[in-house]
Amino acid sequence: MVVVSKEDGLTFGLAGLLAFLVSTGWYAAFGSGLLEKAFWFYAANAFLVGGAVVFLFHVASRVRRLQRRNRLLAAAIFAAPGLIGAGIMLALFRDIFPTWDPVSLGRYAAFVLVGDALLASVALDRSRRAASRAR
């Protein structure tokens, strides 16, 4: 059974919350005025922010000296605050950003999805490699 300690869970939960707040703050600051003006600039920023999220996950993994086989569960804990926060943001998007174009709702969702997809691919890849080495 793969588990993480309470300290690991707290560390990854707080790091995930920080990653969500920073990425959402970045989108709130530059989304409608800059990021959404050109597709390539938007896509590049989505992947840069996703890379920063993955980097923060790796930093938390190194700080906690987490074994590779436990990274999948740690990634789920890391992603949970962002998924909950993104759900709240999406539900209240028109109230939070009333002057933004309604299309921004989908663009914000895609922005968050890129970070979660990159995190999942890294966590799944690491877990698969660790499992193949254990055999």
C-alpha positions, 0 to 999 in steps of 0.5 A: 500500500502506498501512503504518504505521511501527514507531514508530506500530505500537509507539505504537498497540500500547501505547495499545491495551494500555493501553485494554484494561487500563483497561477490564478493570480498570474491569469487574473493579472494578465489574462484578459489584457495580455494573455488572451490577445494572441494564441501563441502567447497564451499557449506559451504562458500556459506551458510555462505556468504548467512547468512552474507547477511541476517544478514546485512539485519537484521541489516539494518532493526533494524537500520531503525526500519522497520516494518515487513510488509515493509520488502519484499519491503526493501529486494527487494531494498537490493537485487537490487544492487547485482542482477545488479552487479552479472549480470555485473560480469557474463557478464564480468566474462571472462574479469575480471578473464581470468585465471580462469576455465570457470566452475567458471562462473556457480559456482559464479552464484550459490554462488550469488544465494544462498545469494539471495535465503536465503534473499528472504526466510527470507523476504517472511517468515517475510511478511507472518507472519506479514500478518497472525498476522494482520488478 
